[in-house]
């Protein structure tokens, strides 16, 4: 999702919305180049798909960590 998509979704929020809307890359652990958008690899060579998938994977792991920290009872314990 990029900033334009985020802005559109924010426009759909109702007054009683209490959730969070953020770019997935915000949750990426470790260093990133400051670019919070996930690039679209469609016009690049095939190797860029792996780069994008790795960014999504790392960001999802960070999101899960954030959810566990902020809401420890929301996910089942192992």
C-alpha positions in Angstrom: 0.0 0.0 0.0 1.3 3.4 -0.7 0.5 6.9 0.6 -2.3 7.4 -1.9 -4.1 4.2 -0.9 -3.7 5.0 2.8 -5.2 8.4 2.3 -8.2 6.9 0.5 -8.7 4.4 3.3 -8.4 7.2 5.9 -11.2 9.0 4.1 -13.6 6.0 4.7 -13.1 6.1 8.5 -16.3 6.7 10.4 -16.4 8.8 13.6 -16.5 5.6 15.7 -13.4 4.1 14.1 -10.8 3.4 16.8 -8.4 1.3 14.9 -5.1 2.2 13.2 -4.3 2.6 9.5 -0.6 2.6 8.7 1.7 1.6 5.9 2.9 -2.0 6.3 6.6 -0.9 6.0 6.2 1.0 9.2 6.4 -2.3 11.0 9.5 -3.5 9.2 12.2 -4.4 11.8 15.7 -3.1 11.3 17.0 -0.6 8.8 15.0 0.6 5.8 15.9 3.4 3.5 13.2 5.7 4.9 10.8 4.7 2.0 7.6 3.4 3.7 6.1 2.2 0.4 6.4 -1.3 -0.9 7.6 -1.1 -4.5 5.6 -2.6 -7.4 8.0 -5.0 -9.1 6.0 -5.5 -12.3 8.1 -3.3 -14.5 11.4 -4.6 -13.1 13.2 -7.9 -13.7 12.1 -11.1 -12.0 14.7 -10.7 -9.2 12.8 -7.7 -7.8 9.8 -9.9 -6.8 12.0 -11.6 -4.2 13.1 -8.2 -2.8 9.5 -7.1 -2.5 8.4 -10.4 -0.9 11.2 -10.2 1.6 10.1 -6.6 2.5 6.5 -7.8 2.9 7.6 -10.8 5.0 9.8 -8.7 7.3 7.1 -6.1 7.7 4.5 -8.8 8.6 6.8 -10.2 11.2 7.2 -6.7 12.7 3.4 -6.2 12.6 2.9 -9.5 14.5 5.4 -8.4 17.1 3.7 -5.0 17.4 0.3 -6.7 17.9 1.7 -9.1 20.5 3.3 -6.2 22.4 0.3 -3.9 22.3 -2.4 -6.6 22.7 -0.8 -9.6 24.5 -4.1 -11.4 24.9 -5.2 -11.2 21.2 -3.0 -14.0 19.9 -3.1 -17.6 21.2 -0.1 -18.6 23.3 2.2 -21.4 22.2 
